[in-house]
Amino acid sequence: MNREKAVNTLVDANINLLKFYEMCLKTMRECGPILKQGFLDKTHIHYGKEQSSRSNIHTDMDICISDHIINSVLENYVSCGLSQELTIFSEENGLYNTYECIDGHLTQLGASTNWVETGLMLLIDPICGSIPFSRGVADFCTTCSLLVNSYLLFGVVYDPMCDNLFSAFKGKGAYLNGKSILPAESRGISRAYVSIEHKVFRECFSEHLHSLIQKIMRLRVAGTCGLEMAYVASGRLDGLIKKDQAAYDYLPGLAILLESSEHTKDNKAKVIDRNRIEINWDTKFDGSKLSFVCASKSIVKDLISVFSM
């Protein structure tokens, strides 16, 4: 089933996805005071099975925010006019939990570590940027995205410290706190402000990367994928290079970036994976990690050269 038919099937079944989207926006904002307080207080750090992992870290607040979002979804799902099975994935526990609507309530059917290809699936990252959060650096966000039969429909990225709520629903525009956003106008590589992930330096350092660093105006290194993609979507950044990003990391920002570029002719931004394949609304996702660049069309070729074929 293609994407248009997949979405139409759900809409024809009276599923109010826009109302669900609006509920998610409200829920994300509710996370703000909780995260701010947790940021100011001492927070306990938990490590995954591999203690040496640079990214396998979460805090008590990851658990708290994950629980808050999931509980809000479970409580409000039916009131949004939804009745179809829903799968919820949270980065905090790494499980795809599937729920069925029975007697007006969501009841859990089971849990799996595998990607669920069909139906509605909500992906949640309670704190994208757990390392800076745990160190007292205000560079983190909370994100969620919804897929319909593995096609992206909306994405939300919330920066609680700046109270910046980035959001996009397919065909409805991309917004920052309710105001429409667009990517930056073409500035050329010599005036570009580009974010490059630490992992790119560790694993992809080459003459191409060295040359790119010499050409750009300024370099940023950060680990908040969704927020950085939202920065490209809103013109704060000109480009971004990421490696081996999980679906829950890149899909929320991808929705915002794609939708912001849908409404401009002159300053579109593109998302290209390391195999030179463009990622768009018609891309069907399978949960695989993605290495990619996103940038204004004038510099995207300069950035993709980092992933030499």
Secondary structure, DSSP 8 states (H G I E B T S, - for coil): --HHHHHHHHHHTT--HHHHHHHHHHHHHHHHHHHHHHHHS---EEE-SSTT-SS-EEEHHHHHHHHHHHHHHHHHTGGGT--S-EEEEETTTTEEEEEEEETTEEEEEEEESS---SSEEEEEEEEETHHHHHTT----EEEEEEEETTEEEEEEEEETTTTEEEEEETTS-EEETTEE--------GGG-EEEE-HHHHHH--SHHHHHHHHHSSEEE----HHHHHHHHHTTS-SEEEEEEE-HHHHHHHHHHHHHHHHT-SSS-EEEEETTS-B--TT-B--S--EEEEEEETTTHHHHHTTS--
